[in-house]
Amino acid sequence: MIEELFVTYGIWAWLSVGAVLICIEVAAPGAFFLWIAVAAIVTGLVTAVAPEFAWKGQLALFAVLSVVVSILGRRFFRWRPISSEQPNLNRRGAKFVGREYTLSEAIVNGSARLKMGETGWRIEGPDLPEGTRVRVVGIEGATLKVEAL
């Protein structure tokens, strides 16, 4: 069946695989399927230039290109990280780092809840009585780290 698909449709099979993988990437972003889609499209272009290229060779080329392009793509974005006007968009707690608050409840055994406007956050820090002024010094997951002023 795979042999018939790639022998009969050649370039169109690879371009279709690439298009499907790009659609998956759009639905589940993470820049993983993108690189495999690039490998499929490049394999399709090679097949267009060399139509006599055997289907087993096409699959081997696709496998090798998938690995190589994935590694190169990850390295590229590691060297050139994407800058954003809102770097903490998906890290809501990061906007509180450096701010000062008054404890609405005592920190007991190193944790408590801190009311900030309409929301409450779990906080960790040294045991402190209610009413103490604290500064948010960091964030770990959904927990804010605080210290006494």
N, C-alpha and C positions, 0 to 999 in steps of 0.2 A: 504494500500500500504506500509506504513512504517513497519507495523507488518510483512508483507510478506518478505520485504527486510531483516530485522534483524533476523527473524526466519530461512529463507532459507540460507542466506549467513553468518550470525553471525560475526565471527572474521573478515572475508574478507570485510564485509561492513564497519566495524569500521576502519580497516587498510586503506581502500580506502578513507574514509572520512579524515583520518589523512594525507594521501599522498596528497590529493587535497588541504587541508589547508596549508600544507608546500609549495606547488607550489604557492599558493596565497601569502604566506609570502615572497617568493623569488621575486615575481613580484611586490609586494607592501610592502617593508620592514617597520617594525615598531615594531616588536616583540609582536604583538597582536595575530595574527593567529597562531603563533608558539605554544603558550600555549594551545590554544584550540586543536591544532593538537596533542599535547602531551596527553591531556585528552582523545581524541578519540583513540589513540594508546593504552593507559593504559586500557581503557574500552574494547578494542579488546582483549588484553592479559587476562583480567579477564574473558571475554567470552570464551576464549580458555581453560582456566583452569576449568571453571564451565559452560559447554555448556547448562545446564538446566536453566540458569539464564534468567528470563522472559524479554521480550523486553522492557516492561515498566520500569523494574528495571534497564536495561541497559541505557535507556534514562535518568533516574533519576541520575544514577551514573555519566554519562557523564556531565550532567548539574552541579552537585556538583563539580566534578573534574575540570571542566572548570573554575569555579569561584575560587576554592582553588589554582589551579596551576597558574592561572593568578596573583593572589595576591602574592603568594610566589615568582614567577618569577620577578615581579616588585620590590619586597623588596630585592631580591638577587642582582639585578643590581643597586639598590640604595646604598646598603652596599658596593658593589664591582664594582665601575664604570669601564668601559672599558677604559684602557689607550691606547694612540695612539702616534706614532712617530710624527704625524702631527695633533695635537688637534684642530687647526684652519682651517682645510682643507675646511670645508663648511662655514667658516666665514672669507671671504676674507678681510674685513676691519680690522680685529683684528691684522693683521700683520703691520698695520700702527701705532698702539698705541705706543707712546713714540718717534716717529720720528718727526723731525722738517722740516717745509716747509715755503716758502715765499708765501704770498697771491698774487694770480694773479688777483684778483678782491676784492674790499672792501666787508667786511661783513656789510650788512645793515639790520636792523630789526632782527638781530640775525642769519641770514643765508646767505649763498653764495655758489659758486661752487669753488672747489680747483682743479687745474690741477696738476696731478701727472703723469709725463711721458706722455703716450698716452691716459690715462683715466682721467675722471673727477669725483669728488665725491661731494656730497652735504655735507656741513659742517654747524655746528651751534656753536655759541660762541658770545662773546661780540662784539659790533660794532667796527670794526677796519679798518683803511685805507689800500688801496692796497700797497703791498710792505712790510707789517709788517711780522715779523717772528713769526710763531705759532708752537705750539707742539700739536700733537693729544693726547688727554687724555682719550678718551673712544669712544665707538661705541654704537649706539642705532639703531637697524635695519640696514638700509643702509645709515645712517647718521653718519658722524664722528663728535665728539665733540672736539673742539679746545680751547686753551687758548693762550694769548699773552706771548711771552718770556720776 
